[in-house]
Amino acid sequence: MSSLTGMLPLVLMFVVLYFVMIRPQMKRQKEHRAMIDALTKGDEVVIAGGMLGKVARMSEQYLGVEIAAGVEVQVQRASVVQVLPKGTIK
């Protein structure tokens, strides 16, 4: 009985850790994956590093993002941080 009582705080800490850290992180990953899968040509995005651009080309792993007129960079799909509302980039 005393070994069960000794393990109770450890089990309780794991349960709290799961609900405070692990579960929200899994939810954020799921939302990010859904956002990446929903990207289409012409979407305005923010890529890691804070660069803004418009999706010009798409492939399975990479995106061609136009960051200025005639300037296109190739980035991994996972580097997209946010999809902006249409018309945000002038």
CNS distance restraints for C-alpha pairs under 8 A (distance, minus, plus):
assign (resid   1 and name CA) (resid   5 and name CA) 6.41 0.50 0.50
assign (resid   2 and name CA) (resid   6 and name CA) 6.09 0.50 0.50
assign (resid   3 and name CA) (resid   7 and name CA) 6.27 0.50 0.50
assign (resid   4 and name CA) (resid   8 and name CA) 6.30 0.50 0.50
assign (resid   5 and name CA) (resid   9 and name CA) 7.84 0.50 0.50
assign (resid   6 and name CA) (resid  10 and name CA) 7.88 0.50 0.50
assign (resid   7 and name CA) (resid  11 and name CA) 6.30 0.50 0.50
assign (resid   8 and name CA) (resid  12 and name CA) 6.04 0.50 0.50
assign (resid   9 and name CA) (resid  13 and name CA) 6.05 0.50 0.50
assign (resid  10 and name CA) (resid  14 and name CA) 6.34 0.50 0.50
assign (resid  11 and name CA) (resid  15 and name CA) 6.32 0.50 0.50
assign (resid  12 and name CA) (resid  16 and name CA) 6.29 0.50 0.50
assign (resid  13 and name CA) (resid  17 and name CA) 6.05 0.50 0.50
assign (resid  14 and name CA) (resid  18 and name CA) 6.09 0.50 0.50
assign (resid  15 and name CA) (resid  19 and name CA) 6.46 0.50 0.50
assign (resid  16 and name CA) (resid  20 and name CA) 5.98 0.50 0.50
assign (resid  17 and name CA) (resid  21 and name CA) 5.60 0.50 0.50
assign (resid  17 and name CA) (resid  22 and name CA) 6.81 0.50 0.50
assign (resid  18 and name CA) (resid  22 and name CA) 4.81 0.50 0.50
assign (resid  18 and name CA) (resid  23 and name CA) 5.89 0.50 0.50
assign (resid  19 and name CA) (resid  23 and name CA) 5.48 0.50 0.50
assign (resid  19 and name CA) (resid  24 and name CA) 7.28 0.50 0.50
assign (resid  20 and name CA) (resid  24 and name CA) 6.90 0.50 0.50
assign (resid  21 and name CA) (resid  25 and name CA) 6.29 0.50 0.50
assign (resid  22 and name CA) (resid  26 and name CA) 6.29 0.50 0.50
assign (resid  23 and name CA) (resid  27 and name CA) 6.31 0.50 0.50
assign (resid  24 and name CA) (resid  28 and name CA) 6.26 0.50 0.50
assign (resid  25 and name CA) (resid  29 and name CA) 6.24 0.50 0.50
assign (resid  26 and name CA) (resid  30 and name CA) 6.23 0.50 0.50
assign (resid  27 and name CA) (resid  31 and name CA) 6.27 0.50 0.50
assign (resid  28 and name CA) (resid  32 and name CA) 6.13 0.50 0.50
assign (resid  29 and name CA) (resid  33 and name CA) 6.13 0.50 0.50
assign (resid  30 and name CA) (resid  34 and name CA) 6.26 0.50 0.50
assign (resid  31 and name CA) (resid  35 and name CA) 6.23 0.50 0.50
assign (resid  32 and name CA) (resid  36 and name CA) 6.20 0.50 0.50
assign (resid  33 and name CA) (resid  37 and name CA) 6.16 0.50 0.50
assign (resid  34 and name CA) (resid  38 and name CA) 6.18 0.50 0.50
assign (resid  35 and name CA) (resid  39 and name CA) 6.57 0.50 0.50
assign (resid  35 and name CA) (resid  83 and name CA) 7.73 0.50 0.50
assign (resid  36 and name CA) (resid  77 and name CA) 6.59 0.50 0.50
assign (resid  36 and name CA) (resid  78 and name CA) 6.99 0.50 0.50
assign (resid  36 and name CA) (resid  80 and name CA) 7.26 0.50 0.50
assign (resid  39 and name CA) (resid  43 and name CA) 6.73 0.50 0.50
assign (resid  40 and name CA) (resid  55 and name CA) 7.28 0.50 0.50
assign (resid  40 and name CA) (resid  58 and name CA) 7.87 0.50 0.50
assign (resid  41 and name CA) (resid  54 and name CA) 7.90 0.50 0.50
assign (resid  41 and name CA) (resid  55 and name CA) 5.19 0.50 0.50
assign (resid  41 and name CA) (resid  56 and name CA) 5.69 0.50 0.50
assign (resid  41 and name CA) (resid  57 and name CA) 6.45 0.50 0.50
assign (resid  41 and name CA) (resid  58 and name CA) 6.98 0.50 0.50
assign (resid  42 and name CA) (resid  54 and name CA) 5.69 0.50 0.50
assign (resid  42 and name CA) (resid  55 and name CA) 5.05 0.50 0.50
assign (resid  42 and name CA) (resid  56 and name CA) 6.17 0.50 0.50
assign (resid  43 and name CA) (resid  54 and name CA) 5.62 0.50 0.50
assign (resid  43 and name CA) (resid  55 and name CA) 5.46 0.50 0.50
assign (resid  43 and name CA) (resid  83 and name CA) 6.98 0.50 0.50
assign (resid  43 and name CA) (resid  84 and name CA) 7.48 0.50 0.50
assign (resid  43 and name CA) (resid  86 and name CA) 7.04 0.50 0.50
assign (resid  44 and name CA) (resid  52 and name CA) 7.31 0.50 0.50
assign (resid  44 and name CA) (resid  53 and name CA) 5.70 0.50 0.50
assign (resid  44 and name CA) (resid  54 and name CA) 4.38 0.50 0.50
assign (resid  44 and name CA) (resid  55 and name CA) 6.38 0.50 0.50
assign (resid  44 and name CA) (resid  83 and name CA) 5.96 0.50 0.50
assign (resid  44 and name CA) (resid  84 and name CA) 5.31 0.50 0.50
assign (resid  44 and name CA) (resid  85 and name CA) 6.99 0.50 0.50
assign (resid  44 and name CA) (resid  86 and name CA) 6.47 0.50 0.50
assign (resid  44 and name CA) (resid  87 and name CA) 7.96 0.50 0.50
assign (resid  44 and name CA) (resid  88 and name CA) 7.45 0.50 0.50
assign (resid  44 and name CA) (resid  89 and name CA) 7.18 0.50 0.50
assign (resid  45 and name CA) (resid  52 and name CA) 5.84 0.50 0.50
assign (resid  45 and name CA) (resid  53 and name CA) 5.58 0.50 0.50
assign (resid  45 and name CA) (resid  54 and name CA) 6.10 0.50 0.50
assign (resid  45 and name CA) (resid  55 and name CA) 7.24 0.50 0.50
assign (resid  45 and name CA) (resid  80 and name CA) 6.67 0.50 0.50
assign (resid  45 and name CA) (resid  81 and name CA) 7.47 0.50 0.50
assign (resid  45 and name CA) (resid  82 and name CA) 5.70 0.50 0.50
assign (resid  45 and name CA) (resid  83 and name CA) 4.43 0.50 0.50
assign (resid  45 and name CA) (resid  84 and name CA) 5.44 0.50 0.50
assign (resid  46 and name CA) (resid  50 and name CA) 6.00 0.50 0.50
assign (resid  46 and name CA) (resid  51 and name CA) 5.64 0.50 0.50
assign (resid  46 and name CA) (resid  52 and name CA) 4.63 0.50 0.50
assign (resid  46 and name CA) (resid  53 and name CA) 6.57 0.50 0.50
assign (resid  46 and name CA) (resid  80 and name CA) 5.97 0.50 0.50
assign (resid  46 and name CA) (resid  81 and name CA) 5.60 0.50 0.50
assign (resid  46 and name CA) (resid  82 and name CA) 5.18 0.50 0.50
assign (resid  46 and name CA) (resid  83 and name CA) 6.41 0.50 0.50
assign (resid  46 and name CA) (resid  84 and name CA) 7.24 0.50 0.50
assign (resid  47 and name CA) (resid  51 and name CA) 5.43 0.50 0.50
assign (resid  47 and name CA) (resid  52 and name CA) 6.48 0.50 0.50
assign (resid  47 and name CA) (resid  53 and name CA) 7.85 0.50 0.50
assign (resid  47 and name CA) (resid  79 and name CA) 5.46 0.50 0.50
assign (resid  47 and name CA) (resid  80 and name CA) 4.32 0.50 0.50
assign (resid  47 and name CA) (resid  81 and name CA) 5.29 0.50 0.50
assign (resid  47 and name CA) (resid  82 and name CA) 7.13 0.50 0.50
assign (resid  48 and name CA) (resid  79 and name CA) 5.25 0.50 0.50
assign (resid  48 and name CA) (resid  80 and name CA) 6.19 0.50 0.50
assign (resid  48 and name CA) (resid  81 and name CA) 5.95 0.50 0.50
assign (resid  51 and name CA) (resid  67 and name CA) 7.39 0.50 0.50
assign (resid  52 and name CA) (resid  67 and name CA) 6.21 0.50 0.50
assign (resid  52 and name CA) (resid  89 and name CA) 7.58 0.50 0.50
assign (resid  53 and name CA) (resid  65 and name CA) 5.61 0.50 0.50
assign (resid  53 and name CA) (resid  66 and name CA) 5.25 0.50 0.50
assign (resid  53 and name CA) (resid  67 and name CA) 4.33 0.50 0.50
assign (resid  53 and name CA) (resid  68 and name CA) 7.37 0.50 0.50
assign (resid  53 and name CA) (resid  89 and name CA) 7.48 0.50 0.50
assign (resid  54 and name CA) (resid  65 and name CA) 5.37 0.50 0.50
assign (resid  54 and name CA) (resid  66 and name CA) 5.16 0.50 0.50
assign (resid  54 and name CA) (resid  67 and name CA) 6.64 0.50 0.50
assign (resid  55 and name CA) (resid  63 and name CA) 6.72 0.50 0.50
assign (resid  55 and name CA) (resid  64 and name CA) 5.96 0.50 0.50
assign (resid  55 and name CA) (resid  65 and name CA) 4.54 0.50 0.50
assign (resid  55 and name CA) (resid  66 and name CA) 6.29 0.50 0.50
assign (resid  56 and name CA) (resid  63 and name CA) 7.48 0.50 0.50
assign (resid  56 and name CA) (resid  64 and name CA) 5.32 0.50 0.50
assign (resid  56 and name CA) (resid  65 and name CA) 5.49 0.50 0.50
assign (resid  56 and name CA) (resid  66 and name CA) 6.04 0.50 0.50
assign (resid  56 and name CA) (resid  72 and name CA) 7.90 0.50 0.50
assign (resid  57 and name CA) (resid  63 and name CA) 5.65 0.50 0.50
assign (resid  57 and name CA) (resid  64 and name CA) 4.54 0.50 0.50
assign (resid  57 and name CA) (resid  65 and name CA) 7.01 0.50 0.50
assign (resid  58 and name CA) (resid  62 and name CA) 6.28 0.50 0.50
assign (resid  58 and name CA) (resid  63 and name CA) 4.64 0.50 0.50
assign (resid  58 and name CA) (resid  64 and name CA) 6.20 0.50 0.50
assign (resid  59 and name CA) (resid  63 and name CA) 6.20 0.50 0.50
assign (resid  61 and name CA) (resid  76 and name CA) 5.96 0.50 0.50
assign (resid  61 and name CA) (resid  77 and name CA) 5.90 0.50 0.50
assign (resid  62 and name CA) (resid  74 and name CA) 6.53 0.50 0.50
assign (resid  62 and name CA) (resid  75 and name CA) 5.53 0.50 0.50
assign (resid  62 and name CA) (resid  76 and name CA) 4.42 0.50 0.50
assign (resid  62 and name CA) (resid  77 and name CA) 5.21 0.50 0.50
assign (resid  63 and name CA) (resid  74 and name CA) 5.61 0.50 0.50
assign (resid  63 and name CA) (resid  75 and name CA) 5.39 0.50 0.50
assign (resid  63 and name CA) (resid  76 and name CA) 6.14 0.50 0.50
assign (resid  63 and name CA) (resid  77 and name CA) 5.93 0.50 0.50
assign (resid  64 and name CA) (resid  72 and name CA) 6.14 0.50 0.50
assign (resid  64 and name CA) (resid  73 and name CA) 5.61 0.50 0.50
assign (resid  64 and name CA) (resid  74 and name CA) 4.54 0.50 0.50
assign (resid  64 and name CA) (resid  75 and name CA) 6.52 0.50 0.50
assign (resid  65 and name CA) (resid  72 and name CA) 5.38 0.50 0.50
assign (resid  65 and name CA) (resid  73 and name CA) 5.33 0.50 0.50
assign (resid  65 and name CA) (resid  74 and name CA) 6.24 0.50 0.50
assign (resid  65 and name CA) (resid  75 and name CA) 7.26 0.50 0.50
assign (resid  66 and name CA) (resid  70 and name CA) 7.15 0.50 0.50
assign (resid  66 and name CA) (resid  71 and name CA) 5.65 0.50 0.50
assign (resid  66 and name CA) (resid  72 and name CA) 4.17 0.50 0.50
assign (resid  66 and name CA) (resid  73 and name CA) 6.39 0.50 0.50
assign (resid  67 and name CA) (resid  71 and name CA) 5.89 0.50 0.50
assign (resid  67 and name CA) (resid  72 and name CA) 5.98 0.50 0.50
assign (resid  67 and name CA) (resid  73 and name CA) 7.23 0.50 0.50
assign (resid  68 and name CA) (resid  72 and name CA) 7.24 0.50 0.50
assign (resid  75 and name CA) (resid  79 and name CA) 6.75 0.50 0.50
assign (resid  76 and name CA) (resid  80 and name CA) 7.76 0.50 0.50
assign (resid  84 and name CA) (resid  88 and name CA) 6.61 0.50 0.50
